[in-house]
Structure formats: C-alpha cells, structure tokens
Amino acid sequence: MKLHPIDFMELSPKVFQLFGTQTPLLTAGDKNRCNTMTIGWAQLGTLWAKPVCTVYVRPERHTYGFMESHDYFTLSFLPAEQKSILTFCGTKSGRDVDKIKECGLTVAYGAGDAPYFEEAELVLVCKKLYTQELSADCVLDGGPIDRFYGAHGNWHKSYVAEVVEVYTK
C-alpha cells in the first residue's frame, strides 16, 4: 500500500506508543544530500496552537549538521519486521556508510524537500520552530545526568517542530 496524506488530527492516540515500541528514523537534508538516524527520544503535542514534535540530537552525530542547515526534517516509522534497519541506522554513521543505500530504502520528499522513506507505515514531516541546547544547569533531578551523559557531557540539542504533513498507509 502506498503512503497517502492525512490530517494530523486524524492520528490515533496510539501514535504515542510508537516512540516506545517502534523507534523512528529521523531524516534531514534535501534532494541533493541527506542522512538518517534512529532516535529513541521524541515527543508529540501542541505548542503555540500548532501540532508539534520535539526531537533530540547530539552535536557529534552526522545528522546534526543536516538538522542545523535545513528547516525541515522527517520521522519515518518502519514496520516492526524491519527492526534490523533501525539497528543498522542507529549503530552506523553516515560519515562512514550510505545507510539509505545499504538498507535499500526508497526516498520520497515532503514539504521543504524533506526526505522520508516509502517503506514507512507512518511519516511526520516537520518544520523547525525552536531549538535549544540541553544543559546540566536546567536538570532538576540529577539522575539523567549520570545515566545519559556521565562526566563527558555530550548534551543533546532539542528541536521543536510543527508537524506540517502526515503520511500513512
């Protein structure tokens, strides 16, 4: 079945369960060049009367440069049986390998030439609204600092983006 557009408000509340069970591929770039990575942290909701998705990317990730240089990005939720693709894209760097080619993914484009994958069951096309670097100074409960950052830091940057298109099968 081919992906087709739907209104954001048509999404079932079950979409929130996807972030815990079917981590998406975050992809940024354009028709000339792009990169994808598996993410485990994301949120959906509303902000400034808009449907939004917030994602987090560490500056040392290859995808970070694409996130910084482009206004749009996508989240592609692949079927559960394609977990090996998520593992590959979460453990290999786009600096070293063409992950999209290696995984046999078919690239399509949404608003702002944002790349996504035809193999997905659900795609969110997002336009950045706000970014901010996370900081130890703002963490109220110190537990996450030791668990996710340790002594070296490597803090994520958050990207709050309006969900401008949604595609589903």
N, C-alpha and C positions, 0 to 999 in steps of 0.2 A: 504494500500500500504506500502511496506517495504522501509526503508531508503536505499539509494544507494549512492556511492561516486560520486562527480563531481569535476571538476577543479574550484579553487577559481575564476578564471577569467570569469567563466560562470554565476556567481551571477549577478542578475539584480541590477541596481542602487536602486530599491525599497527596497533592504535589509536594507538600511539605515533608512527607515521609521519604520522598526520593532522595533528599540530601543525606539521609542516614543509611539508605539501603542501596541506592544506585548513584553513586557519585558521578557528577557530570564532567565533561571535558570543557574547560574554559578555553576559548579560542579568540585570538585578537590578531589583527592585521588587515589586509585588504587583498584585492585580486592579484597584486604583484608578489606579496610575501606575507606569510602568517606563521603562527606557531600555536600549538595546543598543549595543554597540561591538564592532568587530573586534579580536581580540587575536592577537599573534604569539608571546607568551611564556607557556608553561604547562608543568606537569609532572604526571605521574601516578605513583603509587607507593603505599607503605604507610607509615603513621606511627601509633604508639600502637595497633598491631594493627587499624588501620582502613584501608580503601581511601581514598586522598586525591588531591585535585587542588589544585595551587598555581597561582594566577594573580597577575598584577601589574597595578596600575592607578595612573596618575599622579593626584595630587590635583586637578589642573586639569581633568581630564576630567569631563564631566557625569555619567557613570555612577558616579564616585567617591562622590557623595552617596548614591546608591542602595545602593552596596556598604556604606557606613558605617551606614545606617539600617535595613538588613534582614539577617536571619540567613542567608538562602538566596540563591543565585544559580544560573544555569544556563549551560552551554556547549552551543550548538546547532551541529552540523556540517552545513552545507548541501551538496547535491550540487555537484560540480565545475563543472557548467554554470551555476551561479548565482553565479559569481565576481563579477559586476557588483554584486550585493547586498553582498558583503563589501567591495568597493571603496567603495561609497557609504557604508556604515555605518562605515567606517574613516576617511573623509575629511570627513564632515559631523557637526556637533554636534547633539545632541538639544535643546540650548538654542535652536537656530535652526529646526529642522525636525523633524516627526514621522517619524522614519526608518522605523518599523514600517509606518505607513500608506503612506508614499511607495514602499516596496518591496513592498507587497501581502502582507505576512507575516501568517499566521494564528496568533494567540497561544493557547496552551494553558497549563495550570498543573499544576505538580508539587507535591511536599511543600513546606509553608510558603507556599503560593500563589506559588511561584517561577515566573515566566513563561518559556516556551520557545516554539519555533516548530514547527508541524506539518509544515512543508516540510523539516525536517531529516532526515538519514539516521540520525543518532545524537545523543542528548541525554544529558548528565550533569547531574543535579540535585544540588547541593552545599550542605552546611550548614557555615558557618564554624566553625572550631575555634581558629584562632590568626591574629593579624595582627601585622605588624611593618614599620616603615618601613625601606627600604634606606638605607644610609649609606656615604659615601665612606670613612669610617674602617674599615669592615669589608672593603673590597675588597683582596684580596691581590695581584692583578695589575692595575695601573693602567690597562691598555688599555681596558677597558669604560667607564671614567670619561670619557675623551676622546671615544670613539666614540658613546656613547649619552647623555651628559649635558653635556659641554662645561663652559664656565665658569658657566653658569646653574643647574646642578643639576637641579631638577625631578625629584627621585628618586621612584621608584615605591614603592607600599606593597604588600607581599605578603599574600596571603590564602590560608591553608592551610585546606582544607575537606574534610570527609568526603563521599564520593560516596554519597548515600543512595538514589538512584534512577537507573536507566539505561533509556533507551528507544531502540529501534532498529526499522528497517523490515524 
